[in-house]
Amino acid sequence: MFFFISKLVEFFLTPSNLMVLLALVGVFALLVGWSRWGRACILASVLLLAICGWGPLGPAALIVLEDRFPQPVIDRPVTGIILLGGAVDTHISSERGVLAMNEAGERLTATVDLSRRYPDARIFLSGGASHIMGGNGKLSESQVAREILVSLGVPPQRIEMEERSRNTCENGTESKSALQPKPGDRWLLVTSASHMPRAVGCFRAAGFDVIPYPVDYRTRGTDDLKRATKSIAIGLATTDLAAHEWFGLVTYRVAGLTMELFPSAR
């Protein structure tokens, strides 16, 4: 139930969706004769569109997330590499008969690189179906990711996976259940830099101590705050992504799924 409710609430709280809904409320208000409220809603919608699309709000919120965990210094053997779902499109993969990555595809290429640097490390994929509607019964995220890794040269016998998890905290619990980590094990956690705080919080709540290995950066750092956004669409996408992660952090903490609101490096 939590999965479905969180997805539904997130839809209405996504900034770009919220702006359109606000504008529609304004149009409705004008149609029924509430001119003052209608103009106010439409004006607020346009102002929010300009602020989130052209301003530094989205990049600033994303930079805080991406800078939370630095690149790790790995000076000892690695037990394994955990790749979280979210880098593939199961629907396109199934319907088109191709192996489709999305904008987070760097998670996969980074895992390939790590598999070569640590040839004795186990490779574990965590990810089932994460969509509230249009779920695909043929392919899971882990299945598609596995096929992509194999196509890029990773030996199939090295790859293990689970296909039950639907969100980040389920990634943590299902990964721990499948891998049964032992004291002294060193597991690298590979996911997008902006997603890493939420992922680490979930794995820590599951009692699984991992080494964060952030990839898929979407900002260049604080210099992005001084650069004009190329288009409103790009700015809104950045704001939506940041809002998604911050919403996830707050929701998981309020729901008691994590023990820290904003996990940090230890």
TORGUVO-837951 format. One line per field, with one value per residue: residue number from 1; residue in three letters; x, y, z of N, C-alpha, C in turn. Coordinates in Angstrom, 1 decimal. Atoms other than C-alpha are relative to their C-alpha. Layout:
# TORGUVO-837951
resi = NUM/... .
resn = ala/... .
nu = X/... .
nv = Y/... .
nw = Z/... .
cau = X/... .
cav = Y/... .
caw = Z/... .
cu = X/... .
cv = Y/... .
cw = Z/... .
//
This chain:
# TORGUVO-837951
resi = 1/2/3/4/5/6/7/8/9/10/11/12/13/14/15/16/17/18/19/20/21/22/23/24/25/26/27/28/29/30/31/32/33/34/35/36/37/38/39/40/41/42/43/44/45/46/47/48/49/50/51/52/53/54/55/56/57/58/59/60/61/62/63/64/65/66/67/68/69/70/71/72/73/74/75/76/77/78/79/80/81/82/83/84/85/86/87/88/89/90/91/92/93/94/95/96/97/98/99/100/101/102/103/104/105/106/107/108/109/110/111/112/113/114/115/116/117/118/119/120/121/122/123/124/125/126/127/128/129/130/131/132/133/134/135/136/137/138/139/140/141/142/143/144/145/146/147/148/149/150/151/152/153/154/155/156/157/158/159/160/161/162/163/164/165/166/167/168/169/170/171/172/173/174/175/176/177/178/179/180/181/182/183/184/185/186/187/188/189/190/191/192/193/194/195/196/197/198/199/200/201/202/203/204/205/206/207/208/209/210/211/212/213/214/215/216/217/218/219/220/221/222/223/224/225/226/227/228/229/230/231/232/233/234/235/236/237/238/239/240/241/242/243/244/245/246/247/248/249/250/251/252/253/254/255/256/257/258/259/260/261/262/263/264/265/266 .
resn = met/phe/phe/phe/ile/ser/lys/leu/val/glu/phe/phe/leu/thr/pro/ser/asn/leu/met/val/leu/leu/ala/leu/val/gly/val/phe/ala/leu/leu/val/gly/trp/ser/arg/trp/gly/arg/ala/cys/ile/leu/ala/ser/val/leu/leu/leu/ala/ile/cys/gly/trp/gly/pro/leu/gly/pro/ala/ala/leu/ile/val/leu/glu/asp/arg/phe/pro/gln/pro/val/ile/asp/arg/pro/val/thr/gly/ile/ile/leu/leu/gly/gly/ala/val/asp/thr/his/ile/ser/ser/glu/arg/gly/val/leu/ala/met/asn/glu/ala/gly/glu/arg/leu/thr/ala/thr/val/asp/leu/ser/arg/arg/tyr/pro/asp/ala/arg/ile/phe/leu/ser/gly/gly/ala/ser/his/ile/met/gly/gly/asn/gly/lys/leu/ser/glu/ser/gln/val/ala/arg/glu/ile/leu/val/ser/leu/gly/val/pro/pro/gln/arg/ile/glu/met/glu/glu/arg/ser/arg/asn/thr/cys/glu/asn/gly/thr/glu/ser/lys/ser/ala/leu/gln/pro/lys/pro/gly/asp/arg/trp/leu/leu/val/thr/ser/ala/ser/his/met/pro/arg/ala/val/gly/cys/phe/arg/ala/ala/gly/phe/asp/val/ile/pro/tyr/pro/val/asp/tyr/arg/thr/arg/gly/thr/asp/asp/leu/lys/arg/ala/thr/lys/ser/ile/ala/ile/gly/leu/ala/thr/thr/asp/leu/ala/ala/his/glu/trp/phe/gly/leu/val/thr/tyr/arg/val/ala/gly/leu/thr/met/glu/leu/phe/pro/ser/ala/arg .
nu = 0.8/-0.8/-0.6/1.0/0.4/-1.2/0.0/1.2/-0.2/-1.1/0.5/0.6/-1.0/-1.0/0.2/0.6/1.4/0.7/0.1/1.1/1.3/0.3/0.5/1.3/0.9/0.3/0.9/1.4/0.5/0.4/1.2/1.2/0.2/-0.9/-1.1/-1.2/-0.7/-0.5/-1.2/-1.1/-0.6/-0.7/-1.2/-0.9/-0.5/-1.0/-1.2/-0.7/-0.6/-1.2/-0.9/-0.5/-0.6/-1.2/-0.8/-0.9/0.6/-0.2/-1.5/-0.5/0.5/-0.6/-1.4/-0.1/0.1/-1.1/-1.2/0.1/-1.0/-1.1/-0.5/-0.7/-1.4/0.1/-1.4/0.0/0.9/1.4/0.8/1.0/0.5/1.4/0.5/1.4/0.8/0.3/-0.8/0.5/1.4/0.5/1.1/-0.5/-0.8/0.9/0.8/-0.9/-0.9/-1.4/-0.4/0.1/-0.4/0.5/-1.0/-0.9/-0.7/-1.4/-0.1/-0.4/-1.3/-0.9/-0.1/-0.9/-1.4/-0.4/-0.1/-1.3/-1.0/0.1/0.4/0.5/1.2/1.3/0.8/1.4/1.0/1.2/1.0/1.1/0.9/0.2/1.0/1.4/0.9/-0.7/-1.0/-0.3/-0.2/-1.0/-1.3/-0.3/-1.1/-1.2/-0.2/-0.5/-1.4/-0.9/-0.3/-0.8/-1.3/-0.5/-0.4/-1.2/-1.1/-0.1/0.4/1.4/-0.1/-0.3/1.1/1.2/1.0/1.3/1.0/1.2/0.0/0.7/-0.5/-1.4/-0.1/0.1/-1.3/-0.8/0.4/-0.1/-1.4/-0.5/0.6/-0.5/-1.5/-0.4/-1.3/-0.7/-0.8/-1.2/0.3/-0.1/0.9/0.2/1.4/0.0/1.2/-0.2/-0.5/1.1/0.8/-0.9/0.4/1.2/-0.4/-0.8/0.9/0.8/-0.9/-0.3/1.1/0.1/-1.1/-1.0/-1.1/-0.6/-0.9/0.6/-0.8/1.0/-0.2/1.1/0.2/0.7/-0.5/-1.5/-0.3/0.6/-0.1/1.3/0.9/-0.3/0.2/1.4/0.5/0.1/1.4/0.8/0.1/-1.2/0.1/1.1/-0.4/-0.9/0.8/0.8/-0.8/-0.4/1.2/0.3/-0.9/0.3/1.3/-0.3/-0.8/0.9/1.0/-0.6/-0.3/1.3/0.7/-0.8/-0.8/-1.4/-0.4/-0.6/0.7/-0.9/-1.2/-1.3/-1.1/-0.6 .
nv = -1.2/-1.2/-0.2/-0.6/-1.3/-0.9/-0.3/-0.9/-1.3/-0.5/-0.6/-1.3/-0.9/-0.3/-1.4/-0.3/0.4/-0.9/-1.2/0.1/0.1/-1.4/-0.7/0.6/-0.5/-1.4/0.0/0.4/-1.2/-1.0/0.4/0.0/-1.4/-0.4/-0.6/-0.4/1.2/0.5/-0.7/0.3/1.4/0.0/-0.7/0.8/1.1/-0.5/-0.4/1.2/0.5/-0.8/0.2/1.4/0.4/-0.8/-0.3/1.0/0.7/1.4/0.4/-0.1/1.1/1.3/0.0/0.4/1.4/0.6/-0.2/0.6/1.1/-0.1/1.2/0.7/0.5/1.4/0.4/1.4/0.8/-0.3/1.3/0.0/-1.2/0.0/-0.9/-0.2/-0.2/-1.4/-0.4/0.6/-0.2/1.3/-0.1/-0.1/1.2/1.1/-0.3/-0.2/1.1/-0.5/-0.2/-1.5/-0.7/-1.3/-1.0/0.4/1.1/0.0/1.0/1.2/0.0/-0.1/1.3/0.8/-0.5/0.6/1.5/0.2/-0.4/0.9/1.2/1.1/-0.5/0.4/-1.1/0.2/-0.9/-0.1/-0.8/0.7/-0.9/-1.2/-0.8/0.2/0.5/0.5/0.9/1.0/1.3/0.8/-0.4/-0.8/-0.8/0.8/0.8/-0.8/-0.4/1.1/0.2/-1.1/0.3/1.2/-0.5/-0.8/0.8/0.6/1.4/0.2/0.7/-0.9/-0.9/0.5/-1.1/0.2/-0.6/-0.2/-1.4/-1.0/-1.3/0.0/0.8/1.4/0.4/0.3/1.2/1.1/0.2/0.6/1.3/0.9/0.1/0.3/-0.5/0.3/-1.0/-0.1/0.0/-1.3/0.0/-1.3/-0.3/-0.8/-0.6/-1.4/-0.8/-0.7/1.1/0.7/-0.2/0.8/1.4/0.4/0.0/1.2/1.1/-0.1/0.4/1.5/0.6/0.4/-1.1/0.0/-1.1/-0.8/-0.3/-0.8/-0.3/-0.7/-1.4/-0.8/-1.4/-0.1/-0.6/-1.3/-0.8/0.1/-1.0/-1.3/0.1/-0.1/1.2/-0.1/0.0/0.3/1.5/0.5/-0.5/0.7/1.4/0.0/-0.3/1.2/1.1/-0.3/0.1/1.5/0.5/-0.6/0.6/1.4/-0.1/-0.4/1.0/1.2/-0.2/-0.2/1.3/0.9/1.0/-0.3/-0.5/-1.3/-0.8/-0.3/0.7/-0.5/1.0/0.4 .
nw = 0.0/0.0/1.4/0.9/-0.6/0.2/1.4/0.3/-0.6/0.7/1.2/-0.2/-0.6/1.0/0.3/1.3/-0.1/-0.9/0.7/0.9/-0.7/-0.5/1.1/0.3/-1.0/0.4/1.2/-0.4/-0.8/0.9/0.7/-0.8/-0.5/-1.2/0.7/-0.9/-0.3/1.3/0.4/-1.0/0.2/1.2/-0.3/-0.8/0.8/0.9/-0.8/-0.3/1.2/0.3/-1.1/0.0/1.4/0.3/-1.1/-0.5/-1.1/0.3/-0.2/-1.3/-0.8/0.5/-0.4/-1.4/0.0/0.7/-0.7/-1.3/-0.1/0.9/0.6/-1.1/0.2/-0.1/-0.2/-0.5/0.9/0.0/0.0/1.1/0.6/0.1/0.9/-0.2/1.2/0.3/1.2/1.3/0.3/0.2/0.9/1.4/0.3/0.4/1.2/1.2/0.2/-0.1/-1.4/-0.1/-1.2/0.0/-0.2/-1.0/0.5/-0.5/-1.1/0.6/0.5/-1.1/-0.5/0.9/-0.3/-1.3/0.1/0.6/-1.0/-1.1/0.6/-0.9/-0.7/0.4/0.5/-0.4/0.5/-0.8/0.7/0.6/0.7/-0.9/0.6/-0.6/1.0/1.2/-0.4/1.1/-0.6/0.7/-0.3/-1.2/0.2/-0.1/1.2/1.1/-0.3/0.1/1.4/0.4/-0.6/0.7/1.3/-0.2/-0.3/-1.4/0.0/-0.6/-1.2/-1.1/-0.3/-0.8/-0.1/-0.6/0.9/-0.8/-0.6/0.8/-0.4/-0.5/-1.2/0.3/0.5/-1.1/-0.8/0.8/0.3/-1.2/-0.1/1.0/0.0/-1.4/-0.2/-1.3/-0.6/0.7/1.5/0.5/1.1/0.7/0.4/1.2/0.4/0.4/-1.1/-0.7/-0.6/-1.0/-1.4/-0.3/0.1/-1.2/-1.2/0.1/-0.3/-1.5/-0.8/0.1/-0.7/1.0/0.1/1.4/0.4/1.1/1.3/0.8/1.4/0.7/-0.5/0.9/-0.1/0.0/-1.3/-0.3/1.2/0.7/-0.6/0.7/1.4/0.3/0.5/1.4/0.3/-1.1/-0.1/-0.8/-1.3/-0.7/-0.2/-1.2/-1.2/-0.2/-0.5/-1.3/-0.9/-0.2/-1.0/-1.3/-0.4/-0.4/-1.3/-1.1/-0.1/-0.6/-1.4/-0.7/0.0/-0.8/0.8/-0.2/-1.4/0.2/1.0/1.1/-0.4/0.4/0.0/-1.3 .
cau = 0.0/2.8/4.3/1.0/0.2/3.8/3.6/0.2/1.2/4.5/2.6/0.7/3.8/6.1/6.8/6.0/2.8/1.9/2.4/0.0/-2.6/-2.4/-2.9/-5.9/-7.4/-7.0/-8.7/-11.6/-11.9/-12.1/-14.8/-17.0/-16.6/-14.0/-11.8/-9.6/-8.7/-8.3/-5.8/-3.9/-3.5/-2.5/0.0/1.5/1.8/3.7/6.0/6.8/7.5/10.0/11.6/11.9/12.7/15.2/16.4/19.0/16.6/16.7/20.5/21.1/18.8/20.4/24.0/23.4/22.3/25.1/27.8/26.7/28.9/32.3/34.0/35.3/39.0/39.1/42.4/41.3/39.6/36.0/33.5/30.9/29.2/25.5/23.8/20.4/17.5/16.5/18.9/16.8/13.4/11.6/8.6/10.6/12.9/9.9/7.8/10.7/12.7/15.8/17.9/17.0/18.9/17.6/19.3/20.8/22.6/26.0/25.1/25.5/28.7/30.3/29.4/31.1/34.2/34.2/33.7/37.0/38.9/37.7/37.6/36.9/34.0/30.5/28.0/24.4/21.5/18.6/15.4/11.9/9.0/8.8/5.9/2.4/0.7/1.7/3.7/5.5/5.1/7.7/10.8/12.2/14.7/17.3/16.7/17.2/20.3/21.7/21.4/23.0/25.9/26.4/26.4/29.1/31.3/30.5/30.5/26.9/28.1/29.3/25.9/23.3/20.1/16.8/13.5/11.2/12.1/9.9/11.5/14.8/14.1/13.0/16.3/18.0/16.0/15.9/19.6/20.5/18.2/19.7/23.4/23.6/26.6/29.2/31.2/34.2/32.6/33.1/30.1/30.1/26.7/26.3/23.6/23.1/24.8/21.5/19.9/22.8/21.6/18.2/19.8/22.4/19.6/17.6/20.6/21.6/18.1/18.2/21.4/23.6/26.8/27.8/30.4/28.7/30.0/28.0/27.8/25.5/26.1/23.7/25.4/29.0/28.9/28.3/29.4/26.0/24.4/26.0/25.1/21.8/19.6/19.5/15.7/12.8/12.4/15.9/15.4/12.1/13.6/16.4/13.9/11.6/14.5/15.7/12.1/11.7/14.8/14.0/10.4/11.7/14.1/11.3/8.7/10.9/11.9/8.3/7.1/9.9/11.6/14.9/16.7/18.2/16.6/19.7/22.4/26.1/29.4/30.9 .
cav = 0.0/2.4/1.9/2.9/5.8/7.3/7.1/8.8/11.6/12.1/12.7/15.6/17.1/16.9/20.6/20.5/18.6/21.0/24.0/22.7/21.7/25.2/26.7/24.4/25.4/29.0/28.4/26.7/29.6/32.0/30.0/29.9/33.6/33.6/36.0/37.1/33.5/32.5/35.2/34.5/30.8/31.4/34.1/31.8/29.0/31.2/32.6/29.1/28.0/30.8/30.2/26.4/26.4/29.3/29.8/28.0/26.4/22.9/22.7/24.0/21.3/18.6/19.7/19.3/15.7/14.9/16.3/14.3/11.3/11.7/9.2/6.4/5.5/1.8/0.4/-3.2/-6.1/-5.7/-8.5/-7.4/-4.7/-3.9/-2.2/-0.6/-0.6/2.6/2.6/0.7/1.0/-2.3/-1.2/-0.2/-3.2/-5.5/-3.8/-3.0/-6.2/-4.1/-3.5/0.1/2.2/5.5/8.7/6.9/4.4/5.4/3.1/0.2/1.3/2.1/-1.4/-2.9/-0.8/-2.0/-5.6/-5.3/-3.5/-6.1/-9.4/-11.5/-9.3/-10.6/-8.6/-8.2/-6.6/-5.3/-4.2/-5.5/-3.5/0.1/1.5/2.0/1.5/-0.2/-2.8/-5.3/-8.9/-10.1/-8.2/-6.9/-4.2/-6.7/-8.9/-6.1/-4.8/-8.3/-8.7/-5.3/-6.2/-9.5/-7.7/-5.4/-8.3/-9.2/-13.0/-14.1/-16.5/-13.6/-11.9/-12.6/-10.7/-10.2/-9.2/-8.5/-4.9/-2.0/0.9/1.9/0.5/-2.8/-2.8/-2.7/-5.4/-7.7/-7.3/-8.1/-11.1/-12.5/-11.8/-12.3/-10.0/-11.0/-8.8/-7.5/-7.8/-4.8/-4.2/-1.2/0.4/1.8/4.3/7.9/10.5/12.3/9.0/7.9/9.6/7.9/4.6/4.6/5.5/2.5/0.1/1.3/0.8/-2.8/-3.3/-3.6/-1.5/-0.6/1.7/4.4/4.6/7.5/7.9/9.6/13.2/15.7/18.9/20.2/21.6/25.1/26.6/25.5/28.1/30.9/29.5/30.2/27.2/26.3/25.8/25.7/22.0/21.3/23.4/21.7/18.2/19.1/20.6/17.5/15.1/17.0/17.2/13.4/12.7/15.2/13.9/10.4/11.3/13.0/10.3/7.4/9.0/10.0/6.5/5.0/3.2/5.0/6.1/9.3/12.1/13.0/10.3/11.3/9.6/7.8 .
caw = 0.0/0.8/-2.7/-4.4/-2.0/-2.3/-6.1/-6.2/-3.8/-5.7/-8.9/-7.5/-5.7/-8.7/-9.4/-13.2/-12.5/-9.7/-11.9/-14.6/-12.1/-10.6/-14.0/-14.7/-11.4/-12.5/-15.8/-14.1/-11.6/-14.5/-16.2/-13.2/-12.5/-9.7/-11.6/-8.7/-7.7/-11.4/-12.2/-8.9/-9.7/-13.3/-12.2/-9.6/-12.1/-14.5/-11.8/-10.6/-14.1/-14.6/-11.2/-11.5/-15.3/-15.5/-12.0/-9.9/-7.5/-9.2/-9.6/-6.1/-4.6/-6.8/-5.9/-2.2/-2.9/-5.3/-3.0/0.0/-0.7/-2.2/-4.5/-2.2/-1.8/-2.4/-1.0/0.0/-1.8/-2.7/-1.9/-4.4/-6.4/-5.9/-8.8/-8.1/-10.6/-12.3/-15.3/-17.8/-19.4/-19.1/-21.2/-24.3/-23.9/-24.0/-26.6/-29.0/-28.4/-27.5/-24.4/-23.5/-21.0/-19.8/-18.7/-15.7/-17.9/-16.4/-13.5/-15.9/-17.6/-14.2/-13.0/-16.1/-15.3/-11.6/-12.7/-14.7/-11.9/-9.3/-11.2/-8.1/-6.9/-7.0/-9.0/-7.6/-9.3/-7.3/-9.0/-9.9/-11.1/-9.9/-11.9/-10.4/-13.7/-16.9/-15.1/-17.3/-16.4/-18.9/-17.8/-14.5/-14.2/-13.1/-16.1/-18.6/-16.7/-16.6/-20.4/-20.9/-18.6/-20.4/-23.8/-22.5/-21.6/-18.0/-17.6/-16.9/-14.2/-12.1/-12.0/-9.2/-8.8/-7.0/-8.8/-5.9/-4.8/-6.0/-4.2/-2.7/0.8/-0.6/-2.5/0.8/2.6/-0.4/-1.1/2.5/2.5/-0.7/0.0/3.8/4.2/6.8/9.1/7.2/3.7/1.5/-0.8/-3.3/-3.8/-7.3/-8.0/-9.2/-7.0/-6.3/-5.3/-3.0/0.2/0.0/-1.0/1.9/4.4/3.2/3.3/6.8/8.0/6.7/8.6/5.5/5.6/2.1/0.5/-1.6/-5.2/-6.7/-10.5/-13.0/-11.9/-13.4/-12.3/-12.6/-9.0/-7.7/-11.1/-12.4/-10.1/-12.2/-15.6/-17.3/-18.0/-21.7/-21.7/-19.3/-20.1/-18.8/-15.8/-14.9/-15.4/-12.9/-10.4/-10.8/-10.2/-7.1/-5.7/-6.3/-4.2/-1.4/-1.3/-1.0/1.9/3.9/3.1/4.0/7.3/8.3/7.4/9.6/6.8/7.5/10.7/9.2/7.3/5.3/5.7/5.4/4.9/7.9 .
cu = 0.9/0.6/-1.0/-0.3/1.2/0.1/-1.1/0.3/1.2/-0.5/-0.5/1.0/1.2/-0.1/-0.6/-1.4/-0.8/-0.3/-1.2/-1.3/-0.4/-0.6/-1.4/-1.0/-0.4/-0.9/-1.4/-0.6/-0.5/-1.3/-1.2/-0.2/0.8/1.3/1.2/0.8/0.6/1.2/1.1/0.6/0.8/1.4/1.0/0.6/1.1/1.3/0.8/0.7/1.3/1.1/0.7/0.7/1.2/0.9/0.9/-0.5/0.2/1.4/0.5/-0.5/0.7/1.5/0.2/-0.1/1.3/1.4/0.1/1.0/1.1/0.4/0.8/1.5/0.0/1.4/0.0/-0.9/-1.5/-0.8/-1.0/-0.5/-1.6/-0.5/-1.5/-0.8/-0.2/0.8/-0.5/-1.5/-0.6/-1.1/0.5/0.8/-0.9/-0.7/0.8/0.9/1.4/0.4/0.1/0.5/-0.7/1.1/1.0/0.9/1.5/0.1/0.5/1.5/1.0/0.1/0.9/1.5/0.5/0.2/1.4/1.1/0.0/-0.5/-0.6/-1.2/-1.3/-0.8/-1.5/-0.9/-1.3/-1.1/-1.1/-0.8/-0.3/-1.0/-1.4/-1.0/0.9/1.1/0.2/0.2/1.0/1.4/0.1/1.2/1.3/0.3/0.6/1.5/1.0/0.4/0.9/1.4/0.7/0.5/1.2/1.2/0.1/-0.4/-1.3/0.1/0.4/-1.2/-1.1/-1.0/-1.3/-1.0/-1.2/-0.2/-0.7/0.4/1.3/0.1/-0.2/1.3/0.9/-0.3/0.2/1.5/0.7/-0.5/0.7/1.5/0.5/1.4/0.6/0.9/1.4/-0.1/0.0/-0.9/-0.1/-1.4/0.0/-1.4/0.3/0.3/-1.2/-0.9/0.7/-0.5/-1.2/0.4/0.8/-0.9/-0.7/0.9/0.4/-1.2/-0.2/1.2/1.1/0.9/0.6/0.9/-0.6/0.9/-0.9/0.5/-1.1/-0.3/-0.7/0.4/1.5/0.5/-0.5/0.1/-1.3/-0.9/0.2/-0.3/-1.5/-0.4/-0.3/-1.5/-0.8/-0.2/1.1/-0.1/-1.1/0.4/1.0/-0.8/-0.9/0.9/0.4/-1.2/-0.3/0.9/-0.3/-1.3/0.2/0.7/-1.0/-1.0/0.5/0.3/-1.3/-0.7/0.8/0.8/1.5/0.2/0.6/-0.7/0.9/1.4/1.3/1.0/0.5/1.5 .
cv = 1.3/0.3/0.8/1.5/1.0/0.4/1.0/1.4/0.7/0.7/1.4/1.0/0.2/1.4/0.3/-0.4/1.0/1.3/-0.1/-0.1/1.3/0.8/-0.4/0.5/1.5/0.2/-0.3/1.1/1.1/-0.3/0.0/1.4/0.4/0.6/0.3/-1.3/-0.6/0.7/-0.3/-1.3/0.0/0.8/-0.8/-1.1/0.5/0.4/-1.2/-0.7/0.7/-0.3/-1.4/-0.3/0.8/0.3/-1.1/-0.9/-1.5/-0.4/0.1/-1.2/-1.3/0.0/-0.4/-1.6/-0.7/0.1/-0.7/-1.1/0.1/-1.3/-0.8/-0.3/-1.5/-0.6/-1.5/-0.8/0.3/-1.4/0.0/1.4/-0.1/1.1/0.2/0.2/1.5/0.5/-0.5/0.3/-1.4/0.0/0.0/-1.2/-1.1/0.2/0.1/-1.2/0.5/0.1/1.5/0.5/1.4/1.0/-0.3/-1.2/-0.1/-1.0/-1.3/0.0/0.1/-1.4/-0.9/0.4/-0.6/-1.5/-0.4/0.3/-1.0/-1.3/-1.1/0.5/-0.6/1.2/-0.3/1.1/0.0/0.9/-0.9/0.9/1.2/1.0/-0.3/-0.5/-0.4/-1.0/-1.1/-1.3/-0.8/0.3/0.8/0.9/-0.8/-0.9/0.8/0.4/-1.2/-0.3/1.1/-0.2/-1.1/0.5/0.9/-0.8/-0.5/-1.5/-0.3/-0.8/0.8/0.8/-0.8/1.2/-0.4/0.8/0.4/1.5/1.0/1.4/-0.1/-0.8/-1.5/-0.5/-0.4/-1.3/-1.2/-0.4/-0.7/-1.5/-1.0/-0.2/-0.4/0.4/-0.4/1.1/0.0/0.0/1.5/0.1/1.5/0.1/1.0/0.5/1.5/0.8/0.7/-1.0/-0.6/0.3/-0.9/-1.5/-0.5/0.0/-1.3/-1.2/0.0/-0.5/-1.5/-0.7/-0.5/1.2/-0.1/1.2/0.7/0.2/0.8/0.2/0.8/1.4/0.8/1.5/0.0/0.6/1.4/1.0/0.1/1.1/1.4/-0.1/0.0/-1.4/0.1/0.1/-0.3/-1.5/-0.6/0.4/-0.7/-1.4/0.0/0.3/-1.3/-1.1/0.3/-0.1/-1.5/-0.5/0.5/-0.5/-1.4/-0.1/0.3/-1.1/-1.2/0.2/0.1/-1.4/-1.0/-1.0/0.2/0.6/1.4/0.7/0.3/-0.7/0.7/-1.1/-0.2/0.0 .
cw = 0.0/-1.3/-0.8/0.5/-0.3/-1.5/-0.4/0.5/-0.8/-1.3/0.2/0.6/-0.9/-0.5/-1.4/0.0/0.8/-0.7/-1.0/0.7/0.6/-1.1/-0.4/1.0/-0.3/-1.1/0.4/0.8/-0.9/-0.7/0.9/0.7/1.2/-0.6/0.8/0.3/-1.3/-0.4/1.0/-0.3/-1.3/0.1/0.8/-0.8/-0.9/0.7/0.4/-1.1/-0.3/1.1/-0.1/-1.4/-0.3/1.2/0.5/1.1/-0.2/0.2/1.4/0.9/-0.4/0.5/1.4/0.1/-0.6/0.7/1.3/0.3/-1.0/-0.6/1.1/-0.4/0.3/0.1/0.5/-1.0/0.2/-0.1/-1.2/-0.4/-0.1/-0.9/0.2/-1.3/-0.2/-1.2/-1.3/-0.1/-0.4/-1.1/-1.5/-0.3/-0.4/-1.3/-1.3/-0.2/0.0/1.5/0.1/1.4/0.0/0.4/1.2/-0.4/0.5/1.2/-0.6/-0.5/1.2/0.6/-0.9/0.3/1.3/-0.1/-0.6/1.0/1.2/-0.6/0.9/0.8/-0.5/-0.5/0.3/-0.6/0.8/-0.7/-0.6/-0.8/0.8/-0.5/0.6/-1.0/-1.2/0.3/-1.0/0.7/-0.7/0.5/1.3/-0.3/0.1/-1.2/-1.1/0.3/-0.1/-1.5/-0.6/0.4/-0.8/-1.4/0.0/0.5/1.4/-0.1/0.7/1.3/1.2/0.5/0.8/0.0/0.8/-0.8/0.8/0.4/-1.0/0.3/0.7/1.3/-0.2/-0.7/1.1/0.7/-0.9/-0.3/1.2/0.1/-1.0/0.2/1.4/0.3/1.3/0.5/-0.8/-1.5/-0.4/-1.3/-0.5/-0.4/-1.2/-0.3/-0.4/1.2/0.7/0.8/1.2/1.4/0.4/0.0/1.3/1.2/0.0/0.4/1.5/0.8/-0.1/0.7/-0.9/-0.2/-1.3/-0.2/-1.2/-1.1/-0.9/-1.5/-0.5/0.6/-1.1/0.0/0.0/1.3/0.1/-1.2/-0.7/0.5/-0.7/-1.5/-0.3/-0.6/-1.5/-0.4/1.3/0.2/0.8/1.4/0.8/0.2/1.2/1.3/0.4/0.7/1.5/1.0/0.2/1.1/1.4/0.6/0.5/1.3/1.1/0.2/0.7/1.5/0.8/0.1/0.9/-0.7/0.1/1.4/-0.1/-1.1/-1.2/0.3/-0.6/0.1/1.4/0.0 .
//
